[in-house]
């Protein structure tokens, strides 16, 4: 698009403003097009630190994330990103930042979901059944028409 605008007679500064890029980018793109043709405009690899993780790390991650942490000797029963990161560092020796680890999880297709807490295993089954029966009885009982004496609200005389 930038080259087309230049071809139509717009100045490099005007094209840079239209494209919301620095003017140096316009000159750089034009130079690449003049020297390499259309292939010179293709995206090139970005500079930066290479990834610390490899396929072996991802395989270990896939195995660990499906395991119950309690089976591995931990005192918790679900993985958070921080707990999983600490475990992966202990197992693989590869140290990642939390943000880099979250990007890796997202790239592998993992999505964190909030666990649902269920305390039914701590409750007495008989008491739970009795409470359910009482609740059913309350739902079927008609509401009294007399005013409640439990309310804190009263009318002014």
N, C-alpha and C positions, 0 to 999 in steps of 0.2 A: 504494500500500500504506500509506504514511504517513497519507494522508487517511482511509482506511478505518479504521485503528487509532484515529485521533482521533475519528472518528464513533462507534466502539464504546465511547468513554468513556475511553481511555487519555490520560494527561497528555502534553503535548509533550516533557517530559524523558524519560518512559518510552519514547515512540516513538523519540526520538533514540537512546536506548541500544539499543533493539531493532534499529534500522536501521543502527547504527554510523555515525551522522553527527552533526554539530554541531547543537545545538538551534536555532541561527539558521537552518539549512537547513529545518527543520520549519516555522518561522514564515514563512519566505520562500515555501515551496511552498504553504502555506495561503493566504497573501495573494494569490499569483498565481491560485489556483483561485477565490477569492472575487471577484476583479476581472475575470478573463478567462475563467473557466470551464475546461472540459477542454482547450481549445487553449492555455491559459496554462501547462500542464504539459509541453508539448512541449520537447524539447531546443532550446536556442538556440545560435547561433554563439558560440564561445569567444573571449575576447579574446586578444591576443597579436600577435606580429610577423607580418605577412603573408609568404607564401612568396616567396623570391627567384627561384625557378625558374618558368619558364613552358613552354608547349608547344614553343617553339623550342629551349629548353635540353634538353628531353627528346628531341627529334628528333636533336640533335647527339650526345647521349649514346648513343642507339640506334645511330647510325652509327659512332661511335668505338669502342664496346665490342666491335663485331664485327670491327674491324680488328686486324691484327697490329701491336703497337707498333713493331717493327723497321721496318715500312713507313713509319712516321711519323718515322723518324730516331732512335729511342731505342735504347739499348744493351741492352734486355731484350726478351723475347718473350712475356710475359704480363702482363696488368693486375692490379695489386692495387688495393684501394680508394684507398690513398694516392696511388699513381701516376696512377690515373684522375682523381682529384680535382684533382691538380696540373695535369694536362693540360687538364681542363675549365676550370679557372680561367684558364689561359693563352689558351685559344681563345675563351671567352665573356666573360671579364672578371668573371664572377660568382663571388664568394668565399663558400664554404660551410664550416661546420665538418665535421670527419670524421663526427661522430655524425649531423648533419643529412643529410650525403651518403649515409650508410648507410641512413637511413630512406627517402630518395628512391629508392635502388637497390631496396630491399625493396618499396616502393610500386609501382615499375615492373615488379616481378616477377623481378628478377635475384637469383640466388643464387650466392654465391662457392663454388667447389669447388676443392679442392687439385689442382694440376697433377701429372700423373704424369711422372716423369723417366725418360727412355729414352736410354741412352747407346749404342744399337746403331749409330748413324751414326758414332761414334768408334771402333768396334771393327773389327778386320780380319775380313772375312767368312770367309776360309779358316781362321783360328785359331778362330773361333767354331764353325764346322762341325766341326773336329777335336775341340774340347772337347765338343761335343754327342755325337759318336760315342764318345768315351772314357767319358763319363758313362753312356751306354747300356750299354757293355761292363761297367762297374762294377756297374750294377744287375742284370745277368744273372749275374755271377760269384758263386758261393757264398761265404759268409763262412767264414773259417778257424776251426777249433776250438781251435787252440793259443792260449794267453794272449798278449795284446799286451805288447810290451816298451816301448810308448810311454806306458803309463799311469803316472801319478804315485802311484796308490793301490796299496798292498801290504797283505797280511795280516800281522798280528803272529804271531811264532812261538809 
